[in-house]
Amino acid sequence: HPTMATLNQTSLQPASFLLLGMAGLEDLHTWLSIPFCLMYIAALLGNFILLFVIVTERSLHEPMYLFLAMLAMADLVLSSSTVPKALSVFWSLSKEISFHACLTQMFFTHLSFIAESTILLAMAFDRYVAICDPLRYATVFTHSLIARIGLAAIARSFCVMFPTIFLLQRLPYCSHSIMPHTYCEHMGIARLACADISVNIWYGFATTLLSPGVDIVLIGVSYVLILRAVFRLSSKDAQLKAVGTCSSHACVILMFYTPAFFSFFTHRFGRNVPHHVHILLANLYVLLPPMLNPIVYTMKNKHIREKVSQVLFRTGQ
Protein backbone atom coordinates (compact mmCIF):
# COMPACT_ATOMS: atom_id res chain seq x y z
CA HIS A 1 0.00 0.00 0.00
CA PRO A 2 1.82 3.19 -1.19
CA THR A 3 0.30 5.63 1.31
CA MET A 4 1.26 3.35 4.23
CA ALA A 5 4.83 3.19 2.92
CA THR A 6 5.12 6.97 2.65
CA LEU A 7 3.46 7.38 6.06
CA ASN A 8 5.96 4.94 7.52
CA GLN A 9 8.86 6.79 5.92
CA THR A 10 7.77 10.17 7.26
CA SER A 11 7.24 8.78 10.76
CA LEU A 12 10.77 7.33 10.67
CA GLN A 13 12.40 10.66 9.79
CA PRO A 14 11.60 13.78 11.81
CA ALA A 15 10.52 16.81 9.76
CA SER A 16 13.05 18.85 11.71
CA PHE A 17 15.52 18.78 14.60
CA LEU A 18 15.66 21.15 17.54
CA LEU A 19 19.22 22.28 18.32
CA LEU A 20 19.74 23.00 22.01
CA GLY A 21 23.21 24.53 21.74
CA MET A 22 25.43 23.97 24.79
CA ALA A 23 23.19 21.72 26.89
CA GLY A 24 23.79 22.55 30.56
CA LEU A 25 25.21 25.98 29.77
CA GLU A 26 22.02 27.62 28.48
CA ASP A 27 22.44 30.58 30.87
CA LEU A 28 25.78 31.36 29.23
CA HIS A 29 24.52 31.25 25.62
CA THR A 30 24.47 35.05 25.24
CA TRP A 31 27.97 35.36 26.68
CA LEU A 32 29.29 32.47 24.57
CA SER A 33 27.88 34.09 21.44
CA ILE A 34 30.23 37.11 21.88
CA PRO A 35 33.57 35.26 21.33
CA PHE A 36 31.88 33.06 18.69
CA CYS A 37 30.66 36.10 16.77
CA LEU A 38 34.00 37.97 17.05
CA MET A 39 35.99 34.88 15.98
CA TYR A 40 33.67 34.34 13.00
CA ILE A 41 33.98 38.00 11.89
CA ALA A 42 37.79 37.71 12.23
CA ALA A 43 37.74 34.47 10.18
CA LEU A 44 35.63 36.06 7.41
CA LEU A 45 37.74 39.23 7.24
CA GLY A 46 41.07 37.41 7.44
CA ASN A 47 40.27 34.83 4.79
CA PHE A 48 38.61 37.27 2.39
CA ILE A 49 41.57 39.68 2.65
CA LEU A 50 44.01 36.79 2.10
CA LEU A 51 42.04 35.54 -0.93
CA PHE A 52 41.76 39.05 -2.38
CA VAL A 53 45.51 39.69 -2.00
CA ILE A 54 46.51 36.33 -3.53
CA VAL A 55 44.08 36.68 -6.47
CA THR A 56 44.97 40.31 -7.29
CA GLU A 57 48.76 40.20 -6.78
CA ARG A 58 50.47 38.48 -9.70
CA SER A 59 53.67 37.95 -7.69
CA LEU A 60 51.67 35.66 -5.37
CA HIS A 61 50.55 33.30 -8.15
CA GLU A 62 53.03 30.70 -6.91
CA PRO A 63 52.24 27.16 -5.66
CA MET A 64 52.56 27.94 -1.94
CA TYR A 65 50.21 30.94 -2.15
CA LEU A 66 47.71 29.17 -4.43
CA PHE A 67 47.47 26.40 -1.81
CA LEU A 68 46.95 29.12 0.77
CA ALA A 69 44.05 30.51 -1.30
CA MET A 70 42.49 27.00 -1.38
CA LEU A 71 42.94 26.77 2.40
CA ALA A 72 41.19 30.14 2.83
CA MET A 73 38.23 28.92 0.70
CA ALA A 74 37.97 25.68 2.71
CA ASP A 75 38.10 27.74 5.94
CA LEU A 76 35.28 30.00 4.74
CA VAL A 77 33.05 27.00 3.93
CA LEU A 78 33.94 25.23 7.21
CA SER A 79 33.09 28.20 9.44
CA SER A 80 30.11 29.45 7.40
CA SER A 81 28.50 25.99 7.38
CA THR A 82 28.25 25.96 11.17
CA VAL A 83 28.72 29.30 12.96
CA PRO A 84 25.68 31.28 11.64
CA LYS A 85 23.32 28.51 12.82
CA ALA A 86 25.17 28.22 16.16
CA LEU A 87 24.73 31.98 16.69
CA SER A 88 21.00 31.78 15.86
CA VAL A 89 20.72 29.01 18.51
CA PHE A 90 22.63 31.09 21.09
CA TRP A 91 20.46 34.15 20.39
CA SER A 92 17.26 32.01 20.39
CA LEU A 93 16.40 33.31 16.89
CA SER A 94 15.88 29.87 15.36
CA LYS A 95 16.73 26.60 17.05
CA GLU A 96 14.92 24.48 14.47
CA ILE A 97 16.61 22.91 11.43
CA SER A 98 14.84 20.71 8.88
CA PHE A 99 16.03 17.11 8.44
CA HIS A 100 17.39 17.77 4.92
CA ALA A 101 18.99 21.09 5.94
CA CYS A 102 20.65 19.22 8.80
CA LEU A 103 22.09 16.60 6.39
CA THR A 104 23.25 19.40 4.06
CA GLN A 105 24.99 21.19 6.94
CA MET A 106 26.65 17.95 8.07
CA PHE A 107 27.78 17.22 4.49
CA PHE A 108 29.43 20.62 3.88
CA THR A 109 31.02 20.79 7.35
CA HIS A 110 32.76 17.42 6.98
CA LEU A 111 33.44 17.96 3.24
CA SER A 112 35.36 21.20 3.90
CA PHE A 113 37.22 19.59 6.81
CA ILE A 114 38.48 16.68 4.66
CA ALA A 115 39.29 19.07 1.78
CA GLU A 116 41.32 21.24 4.18
CA SER A 117 43.18 18.20 5.46
CA THR A 118 44.05 17.23 1.86
CA ILE A 119 45.28 20.78 1.13
CA LEU A 120 47.49 20.73 4.26
CA LEU A 121 49.00 17.45 3.01
CA ALA A 122 49.67 19.05 -0.41
CA MET A 123 51.30 22.03 1.35
CA ALA A 124 53.58 19.68 3.31
CA PHE A 125 54.59 18.01 0.03
CA ASP A 126 55.18 21.46 -1.47
CA ARG A 127 57.54 22.39 1.41
CA TYR A 128 59.27 18.99 1.15
CA VAL A 129 60.07 19.46 -2.58
CA ALA A 130 61.03 23.13 -2.06
CA ILE A 131 63.59 22.24 0.63
CA CYS A 132 64.72 18.71 -0.28
CA ASP A 133 64.70 18.98 -4.08
CA PRO A 134 64.67 22.70 -4.96
CA LEU A 135 66.00 22.24 -8.50
CA ARG A 136 62.96 20.19 -9.52
CA TYR A 137 60.44 22.38 -7.69
CA ALA A 138 59.40 24.51 -10.70
CA THR A 139 58.97 21.44 -12.94
CA VAL A 140 56.99 19.47 -10.31
CA PHE A 141 54.61 22.19 -9.08
CA THR A 142 53.08 23.47 -12.30
CA HIS A 143 49.78 25.36 -12.32
CA SER A 144 48.03 22.35 -13.87
CA LEU A 145 49.23 20.09 -11.01
CA ILE A 146 47.93 22.59 -8.44
CA ALA A 147 44.54 22.70 -10.21
CA ARG A 148 44.46 18.88 -10.21
CA ILE A 149 45.31 18.80 -6.48
CA GLY A 150 42.44 21.24 -5.80
CA LEU A 151 40.00 19.06 -7.76
CA ALA A 152 41.33 15.91 -6.06
CA ALA A 153 40.72 17.49 -2.63
CA ILE A 154 37.06 18.17 -3.55
CA ALA A 155 36.56 14.75 -5.20
CA ARG A 156 38.09 12.89 -2.26
CA SER A 157 35.94 14.78 0.29
CA PHE A 158 32.81 14.18 -1.80
CA CYS A 159 33.50 10.43 -2.10
CA VAL A 160 34.07 10.11 1.65
CA MET A 161 31.01 12.13 2.70
CA PHE A 162 28.39 11.16 0.11
CA PRO A 163 27.64 7.70 1.63
CA THR A 164 26.93 9.26 5.06
CA ILE A 165 23.79 10.93 3.64
CA PHE A 166 22.34 7.50 2.81
CA LEU A 167 23.62 5.98 6.05
CA LEU A 168 21.65 8.61 7.98
CA GLN A 169 18.56 8.57 5.75
CA ARG A 170 18.06 4.83 6.19
CA LEU A 171 17.79 5.13 10.00
CA PRO A 172 14.49 5.38 11.90
CA TYR A 173 14.39 8.26 14.41
CA CYS A 174 11.13 7.40 16.25
CA SER A 175 10.25 11.08 16.84
CA HIS A 176 13.62 11.79 18.47
CA SER A 177 14.18 15.33 17.30
CA ILE A 178 16.05 17.11 20.11
CA MET A 179 19.77 17.48 19.42
CA PRO A 180 22.00 18.80 22.22
CA HIS A 181 24.41 20.54 19.84
CA THR A 182 24.97 23.84 17.98
CA TYR A 183 25.15 22.22 14.52
CA CYS A 184 24.55 18.88 12.77
CA GLU A 185 27.43 16.41 12.57
CA HIS A 186 27.38 12.78 11.45
CA MET A 187 27.54 11.05 14.83
CA GLY A 188 25.36 13.68 16.49
CA ILE A 189 22.53 12.84 14.06
CA ALA A 190 23.16 9.07 14.13
CA ARG A 191 22.92 8.95 17.95
CA LEU A 192 19.29 10.18 17.73
CA ALA A 193 18.28 7.04 15.80
CA CYS A 194 16.31 4.28 17.49
CA ALA A 195 18.14 1.49 15.65
CA ASP A 196 21.57 -0.10 15.45
CA ILE A 197 24.09 2.56 14.32
CA SER A 198 27.20 0.37 14.30
CA VAL A 199 27.58 0.83 10.49
CA ASN A 200 27.65 4.62 11.01
CA ILE A 201 30.13 4.30 13.88
CA TRP A 202 32.51 2.09 11.90
CA TYR A 203 32.16 4.13 8.72
CA GLY A 204 32.91 7.33 10.66
CA PHE A 205 35.85 5.64 12.39
CA ALA A 206 37.29 4.21 9.15
CA THR A 207 36.96 7.46 7.18
CA THR A 208 38.54 9.49 10.00
CA LEU A 209 41.51 7.13 10.11
CA LEU A 210 41.78 6.91 6.32
CA SER A 211 41.41 10.59 5.44
CA PRO A 212 42.67 12.97 8.16
CA GLY A 213 44.46 10.07 9.90
CA VAL A 214 46.55 9.09 6.86
CA ASP A 215 47.12 12.79 6.04
CA ILE A 216 48.63 13.56 9.43
CA VAL A 217 50.94 10.52 9.22
CA LEU A 218 52.17 11.57 5.74
CA ILE A 219 52.58 15.18 6.92
CA GLY A 220 54.65 13.88 9.85
CA VAL A 221 56.85 11.83 7.48
CA SER A 222 57.41 14.83 5.19
CA TYR A 223 58.44 16.95 8.19
CA VAL A 224 60.91 14.35 9.42
CA LEU A 225 62.48 14.32 5.92
CA ILE A 226 62.46 18.14 5.82
CA LEU A 227 64.18 18.42 9.21
CA ARG A 228 66.75 15.82 8.19
CA ALA A 229 67.52 17.82 5.03
CA VAL A 230 67.59 21.12 6.97
CA PHE A 231 70.22 19.94 9.45
CA ARG A 232 72.39 18.77 6.58
CA LEU A 233 72.55 22.33 5.27
CA SER A 234 75.95 23.83 6.01
CA SER A 235 75.04 27.45 6.72
CA LYS A 236 73.15 28.46 9.85
CA ASP A 237 71.33 31.10 7.80
CA ALA A 238 69.94 28.52 5.36
CA GLN A 239 68.83 26.36 8.31
CA LEU A 240 66.95 29.26 9.93
CA LYS A 241 65.31 30.22 6.63
CA ALA A 242 64.11 26.62 6.05
CA VAL A 243 62.78 26.30 9.62
CA GLY A 244 61.03 29.69 9.28
CA THR A 245 59.36 28.57 6.05
CA CYS A 246 57.93 25.48 7.74
CA SER A 247 57.09 26.86 11.19
CA SER A 248 53.89 28.65 10.05
CA HIS A 249 52.68 25.48 8.34
CA ALA A 250 53.47 23.42 11.46
CA CYS A 251 51.47 25.91 13.62
CA VAL A 252 48.46 25.64 11.30
CA ILE A 253 48.62 21.82 11.32
CA LEU A 254 48.65 21.71 15.14
CA MET A 255 45.73 24.18 15.37
CA PHE A 256 43.71 22.25 12.80
CA TYR A 257 44.17 18.64 13.91
CA THR A 258 44.41 18.96 17.72
CA PRO A 259 40.82 20.09 18.51
CA ALA A 260 39.44 17.94 15.66
CA PHE A 261 41.02 14.71 16.91
CA PHE A 262 40.17 15.53 20.52
CA SER A 263 36.56 16.05 19.44
CA PHE A 264 36.55 12.82 17.42
CA PHE A 265 38.03 10.62 20.15
CA THR A 266 35.95 12.07 23.00
CA HIS A 267 32.84 11.42 20.85
CA ARG A 268 33.74 7.74 20.59
CA PHE A 269 35.63 6.90 23.75
CA GLY A 270 35.09 9.77 26.20
CA ARG A 271 32.08 8.44 28.08
CA ASN A 272 33.04 10.49 31.19
CA VAL A 273 33.66 13.75 29.30
CA PRO A 274 30.88 16.29 30.07
CA HIS A 275 28.58 16.88 27.10
CA HIS A 276 29.26 20.63 26.85
CA VAL A 277 33.00 19.83 26.53
CA HIS A 278 32.18 17.65 23.47
CA ILE A 279 30.25 20.52 21.90
CA LEU A 280 32.88 23.13 22.77
CA LEU A 281 35.57 20.99 21.08
CA ALA A 282 33.34 20.41 18.04
CA ASN A 283 32.93 24.19 17.74
CA LEU A 284 36.62 24.88 18.30
CA TYR A 285 37.73 22.90 15.27
CA VAL A 286 35.35 24.76 12.94
CA LEU A 287 36.20 28.20 14.38
CA LEU A 288 39.80 28.25 15.57
CA PRO A 289 41.67 27.26 12.34
CA PRO A 290 39.60 29.58 10.06
CA MET A 291 40.31 32.49 12.40
CA LEU A 292 44.00 31.78 13.09
CA ASN A 293 45.21 30.52 9.67
CA PRO A 294 45.23 33.95 7.95
CA ILE A 295 46.84 35.55 11.04
CA VAL A 296 49.60 32.91 11.27
CA TYR A 297 50.44 33.03 7.55
CA THR A 298 50.37 36.83 7.43
CA MET A 299 52.57 37.16 10.52
CA LYS A 300 55.05 34.46 9.48
CA ASN A 301 55.34 35.24 5.76
CA LYS A 302 57.13 38.51 4.95
CA HIS A 303 55.90 38.55 1.31
CA ILE A 304 52.22 38.15 2.30
CA ARG A 305 52.63 40.60 5.20
CA GLU A 306 53.90 43.30 2.83
CA LYS A 307 51.15 42.70 0.27
CA VAL A 308 48.37 42.64 2.90
CA SER A 309 49.60 45.89 4.48
CA GLN A 310 49.81 47.45 0.97
CA VAL A 311 46.17 46.49 0.26
CA LEU A 312 44.95 47.68 3.68
CA PHE A 313 46.94 50.91 3.32
CA ARG A 314 45.47 51.51 -0.17
CA THR A 315 41.89 50.93 1.01
CA GLY A 316 42.50 53.02 4.12
CA GLN A 317 43.51 56.06 2.07
VEXTI-613273 format. One record per residue (C-alpha): residue in one letter; x, y, z. Coordinates in nm, 3 decimals. Example, Ala and Ser with C-alpha at 12.3 -4.5 7.8 and 13.67 -1.06 7.14 Angstrom:
BEGIN
ATOM;A;1.230;-0.450;0.780
ATOM;S;1.367;-0.106;0.714
END
This chain:
BEGIN
ATOM;H;0.000;0.000;0.000
ATOM;P;0.182;0.319;-0.119
ATOM;T;0.030;0.563;0.131
ATOM;M;0.126;0.335;0.423
ATOM;A;0.483;0.319;0.292
ATOM;T;0.512;0.697;0.265
ATOM;L;0.346;0.738;0.606
ATOM;N;0.596;0.494;0.752
ATOM;Q;0.886;0.679;0.592
ATOM;T;0.777;1.017;0.726
ATOM;S;0.724;0.878;1.076
ATOM;L;1.077;0.733;1.067
ATOM;Q;1.240;1.066;0.979
ATOM;P;1.160;1.378;1.181
ATOM;A;1.052;1.681;0.976
ATOM;S;1.305;1.885;1.171
ATOM;F;1.552;1.878;1.460
ATOM;L;1.566;2.115;1.754
ATOM;L;1.922;2.228;1.832
ATOM;L;1.974;2.300;2.201
ATOM;G;2.321;2.453;2.174
ATOM;M;2.543;2.397;2.479
ATOM;A;2.319;2.172;2.689
ATOM;G;2.379;2.255;3.056
ATOM;L;2.521;2.598;2.977
ATOM;E;2.202;2.762;2.848
ATOM;D;2.244;3.058;3.087
ATOM;L;2.578;3.136;2.923
ATOM;H;2.452;3.125;2.562
ATOM;T;2.447;3.505;2.524
ATOM;W;2.797;3.536;2.668
ATOM;L;2.929;3.247;2.457
ATOM;S;2.788;3.409;2.144
ATOM;I;3.023;3.711;2.188
ATOM;P;3.357;3.526;2.133
ATOM;F;3.188;3.306;1.869
ATOM;C;3.066;3.610;1.677
ATOM;L;3.400;3.797;1.705
ATOM;M;3.599;3.488;1.598
ATOM;Y;3.367;3.434;1.300
ATOM;I;3.398;3.800;1.189
ATOM;A;3.779;3.771;1.223
ATOM;A;3.774;3.447;1.018
ATOM;L;3.563;3.606;0.741
ATOM;L;3.774;3.923;0.724
ATOM;G;4.107;3.741;0.744
ATOM;N;4.027;3.483;0.479
ATOM;F;3.861;3.727;0.239
ATOM;I;4.157;3.968;0.265
ATOM;L;4.401;3.679;0.210
ATOM;L;4.204;3.554;-0.093
ATOM;F;4.176;3.905;-0.238
ATOM;V;4.551;3.969;-0.200
ATOM;I;4.651;3.633;-0.353
ATOM;V;4.408;3.668;-0.647
ATOM;T;4.497;4.031;-0.729
ATOM;E;4.876;4.020;-0.678
ATOM;R;5.047;3.848;-0.970
ATOM;S;5.367;3.795;-0.769
ATOM;L;5.167;3.566;-0.537
ATOM;H;5.055;3.330;-0.815
ATOM;E;5.303;3.070;-0.691
ATOM;P;5.224;2.716;-0.566
ATOM;M;5.256;2.794;-0.194
ATOM;Y;5.021;3.094;-0.215
ATOM;L;4.771;2.917;-0.443
ATOM;F;4.747;2.640;-0.181
ATOM;L;4.695;2.912;0.077
ATOM;A;4.405;3.051;-0.130
ATOM;M;4.249;2.700;-0.138
ATOM;L;4.294;2.677;0.240
ATOM;A;4.119;3.014;0.283
ATOM;M;3.823;2.892;0.070
ATOM;A;3.797;2.568;0.271
ATOM;D;3.810;2.774;0.594
ATOM;L;3.528;3.000;0.474
ATOM;V;3.305;2.700;0.393
ATOM;L;3.394;2.523;0.721
ATOM;S;3.309;2.820;0.944
ATOM;S;3.011;2.945;0.740
ATOM;S;2.850;2.599;0.738
ATOM;T;2.825;2.596;1.117
ATOM;V;2.872;2.930;1.296
ATOM;P;2.568;3.128;1.164
ATOM;K;2.332;2.851;1.282
ATOM;A;2.517;2.822;1.616
ATOM;L;2.473;3.198;1.669
ATOM;S;2.100;3.178;1.586
ATOM;V;2.072;2.901;1.851
ATOM;F;2.263;3.109;2.109
ATOM;W;2.046;3.415;2.039
ATOM;S;1.726;3.201;2.039
ATOM;L;1.640;3.331;1.689
ATOM;S;1.588;2.987;1.536
ATOM;K;1.673;2.660;1.705
ATOM;E;1.492;2.448;1.447
ATOM;I;1.661;2.291;1.143
ATOM;S;1.484;2.071;0.888
ATOM;F;1.603;1.711;0.844
ATOM;H;1.739;1.777;0.492
ATOM;A;1.899;2.109;0.594
ATOM;C;2.065;1.922;0.880
ATOM;L;2.209;1.660;0.639
ATOM;T;2.325;1.940;0.406
ATOM;Q;2.499;2.119;0.694
ATOM;M;2.665;1.795;0.807
ATOM;F;2.778;1.722;0.449
ATOM;F;2.943;2.062;0.388
ATOM;T;3.102;2.079;0.735
ATOM;H;3.276;1.742;0.698
ATOM;L;3.344;1.796;0.324
ATOM;S;3.536;2.120;0.390
ATOM;F;3.722;1.959;0.681
ATOM;I;3.848;1.668;0.466
ATOM;A;3.929;1.907;0.178
ATOM;E;4.132;2.124;0.418
ATOM;S;4.318;1.820;0.546
ATOM;T;4.405;1.723;0.186
ATOM;I;4.528;2.078;0.113
ATOM;L;4.749;2.073;0.426
ATOM;L;4.900;1.745;0.301
ATOM;A;4.967;1.905;-0.041
ATOM;M;5.130;2.203;0.135
ATOM;A;5.358;1.968;0.331
ATOM;F;5.459;1.801;0.003
ATOM;D;5.518;2.146;-0.147
ATOM;R;5.754;2.239;0.141
ATOM;Y;5.927;1.899;0.115
ATOM;V;6.007;1.946;-0.258
ATOM;A;6.103;2.313;-0.206
ATOM;I;6.359;2.224;0.063
ATOM;C;6.472;1.871;-0.028
ATOM;D;6.470;1.898;-0.408
ATOM;P;6.467;2.270;-0.496
ATOM;L;6.600;2.224;-0.850
ATOM;R;6.296;2.019;-0.952
ATOM;Y;6.044;2.238;-0.769
ATOM;A;5.940;2.451;-1.070
ATOM;T;5.897;2.144;-1.294
ATOM;V;5.699;1.947;-1.031
ATOM;F;5.461;2.219;-0.908
ATOM;T;5.308;2.347;-1.230
ATOM;H;4.978;2.536;-1.232
ATOM;S;4.803;2.235;-1.387
ATOM;L;4.923;2.009;-1.101
ATOM;I;4.793;2.259;-0.844
ATOM;A;4.454;2.270;-1.021
ATOM;R;4.446;1.888;-1.021
ATOM;I;4.531;1.880;-0.648
ATOM;G;4.244;2.124;-0.580
ATOM;L;4.000;1.906;-0.776
ATOM;A;4.133;1.591;-0.606
ATOM;A;4.072;1.749;-0.263
ATOM;I;3.706;1.817;-0.355
ATOM;A;3.656;1.475;-0.520
ATOM;R;3.809;1.289;-0.226
ATOM;S;3.594;1.478;0.029
ATOM;F;3.281;1.418;-0.180
ATOM;C;3.350;1.043;-0.210
ATOM;V;3.407;1.011;0.165
ATOM;M;3.101;1.213;0.270
ATOM;F;2.839;1.116;0.011
ATOM;P;2.764;0.770;0.163
ATOM;T;2.693;0.926;0.506
ATOM;I;2.379;1.093;0.364
ATOM;F;2.234;0.750;0.281
ATOM;L;2.362;0.598;0.605
ATOM;L;2.165;0.861;0.798
ATOM;Q;1.856;0.857;0.575
ATOM;R;1.806;0.483;0.619
ATOM;L;1.779;0.513;1.000
ATOM;P;1.449;0.538;1.190
ATOM;Y;1.439;0.826;1.441
ATOM;C;1.113;0.740;1.625
ATOM;S;1.025;1.108;1.684
ATOM;H;1.362;1.179;1.847
ATOM;S;1.418;1.533;1.730
ATOM;I;1.605;1.711;2.011
ATOM;M;1.977;1.748;1.942
ATOM;P;2.200;1.880;2.222
ATOM;H;2.441;2.054;1.984
ATOM;T;2.497;2.384;1.798
ATOM;Y;2.515;2.222;1.452
ATOM;C;2.455;1.888;1.277
ATOM;E;2.743;1.641;1.257
ATOM;H;2.738;1.278;1.145
ATOM;M;2.754;1.105;1.483
ATOM;G;2.536;1.368;1.649
ATOM;I;2.253;1.284;1.406
ATOM;A;2.316;0.907;1.413
ATOM;R;2.292;0.895;1.795
ATOM;L;1.929;1.018;1.773
ATOM;A;1.828;0.704;1.580
ATOM;C;1.631;0.428;1.749
ATOM;A;1.814;0.149;1.565
ATOM;D;2.157;-0.010;1.545
ATOM;I;2.409;0.256;1.432
ATOM;S;2.720;0.037;1.430
ATOM;V;2.758;0.083;1.049
ATOM;N;2.765;0.462;1.101
ATOM;I;3.013;0.430;1.388
ATOM;W;3.251;0.209;1.190
ATOM;Y;3.216;0.413;0.872
ATOM;G;3.291;0.733;1.066
ATOM;F;3.585;0.564;1.239
ATOM;A;3.729;0.421;0.915
ATOM;T;3.696;0.746;0.718
ATOM;T;3.854;0.949;1.000
ATOM;L;4.151;0.713;1.011
ATOM;L;4.178;0.691;0.632
ATOM;S;4.141;1.059;0.544
ATOM;P;4.267;1.297;0.816
ATOM;G;4.446;1.007;0.990
ATOM;V;4.655;0.909;0.686
ATOM;D;4.712;1.279;0.604
ATOM;I;4.863;1.356;0.943
ATOM;V;5.094;1.052;0.922
ATOM;L;5.217;1.157;0.574
ATOM;I;5.258;1.518;0.692
ATOM;G;5.465;1.388;0.985
ATOM;V;5.685;1.183;0.748
ATOM;S;5.741;1.483;0.519
ATOM;Y;5.844;1.695;0.819
ATOM;V;6.091;1.435;0.942
ATOM;L;6.248;1.432;0.592
ATOM;I;6.246;1.814;0.582
ATOM;L;6.418;1.842;0.921
ATOM;R;6.675;1.582;0.819
ATOM;A;6.752;1.782;0.503
ATOM;V;6.759;2.112;0.697
ATOM;F;7.022;1.994;0.945
ATOM;R;7.239;1.877;0.658
ATOM;L;7.255;2.233;0.527
ATOM;S;7.595;2.383;0.601
ATOM;S;7.504;2.745;0.672
ATOM;K;7.315;2.846;0.985
ATOM;D;7.133;3.110;0.780
ATOM;A;6.994;2.852;0.536
ATOM;Q;6.883;2.636;0.831
ATOM;L;6.695;2.926;0.993
ATOM;K;6.531;3.022;0.663
ATOM;A;6.411;2.662;0.605
ATOM;V;6.278;2.630;0.962
ATOM;G;6.103;2.969;0.928
ATOM;T;5.936;2.857;0.605
ATOM;C;5.793;2.548;0.774
ATOM;S;5.709;2.686;1.119
ATOM;S;5.389;2.865;1.005
ATOM;H;5.268;2.548;0.834
ATOM;A;5.347;2.342;1.146
ATOM;C;5.147;2.591;1.362
ATOM;V;4.846;2.564;1.130
ATOM;I;4.862;2.182;1.132
ATOM;L;4.865;2.171;1.514
ATOM;M;4.573;2.418;1.537
ATOM;F;4.371;2.225;1.280
ATOM;Y;4.417;1.864;1.391
ATOM;T;4.441;1.896;1.772
ATOM;P;4.082;2.009;1.851
ATOM;A;3.944;1.794;1.566
ATOM;F;4.102;1.471;1.691
ATOM;F;4.017;1.553;2.052
ATOM;S;3.656;1.605;1.944
ATOM;F;3.655;1.282;1.742
ATOM;F;3.803;1.062;2.015
ATOM;T;3.595;1.207;2.300
ATOM;H;3.284;1.142;2.085
ATOM;R;3.374;0.774;2.059
ATOM;F;3.563;0.690;2.375
ATOM;G;3.509;0.977;2.620
ATOM;R;3.208;0.844;2.808
ATOM;N;3.304;1.049;3.119
ATOM;V;3.366;1.375;2.930
ATOM;P;3.088;1.629;3.007
ATOM;H;2.858;1.688;2.710
ATOM;H;2.926;2.063;2.685
ATOM;V;3.300;1.983;2.653
ATOM;H;3.218;1.765;2.347
ATOM;I;3.025;2.052;2.190
ATOM;L;3.288;2.313;2.277
ATOM;L;3.557;2.099;2.108
ATOM;A;3.334;2.041;1.804
ATOM;N;3.293;2.419;1.774
ATOM;L;3.662;2.488;1.830
ATOM;Y;3.773;2.290;1.527
ATOM;V;3.535;2.476;1.294
ATOM;L;3.620;2.820;1.438
ATOM;L;3.980;2.825;1.557
ATOM;P;4.167;2.726;1.234
ATOM;P;3.960;2.958;1.006
ATOM;M;4.031;3.249;1.240
ATOM;L;4.400;3.178;1.309
ATOM;N;4.521;3.052;0.967
ATOM;P;4.523;3.395;0.795
ATOM;I;4.684;3.555;1.104
ATOM;V;4.960;3.291;1.127
ATOM;Y;5.044;3.303;0.755
ATOM;T;5.037;3.683;0.743
ATOM;M;5.257;3.716;1.052
ATOM;K;5.505;3.446;0.948
ATOM;N;5.534;3.524;0.576
ATOM;K;5.713;3.851;0.495
ATOM;H;5.590;3.855;0.131
ATOM;I;5.222;3.815;0.230
ATOM;R;5.263;4.060;0.520
ATOM;E;5.390;4.330;0.283
ATOM;K;5.115;4.270;0.027
ATOM;V;4.837;4.264;0.290
ATOM;S;4.960;4.589;0.448
ATOM;Q;4.981;4.745;0.097
ATOM;V;4.617;4.649;0.026
ATOM;L;4.495;4.768;0.368
ATOM;F;4.694;5.091;0.332
ATOM;R;4.547;5.151;-0.017
ATOM;T;4.189;5.093;0.101
ATOM;G;4.250;5.302;0.412
ATOM;Q;4.351;5.606;0.207
END
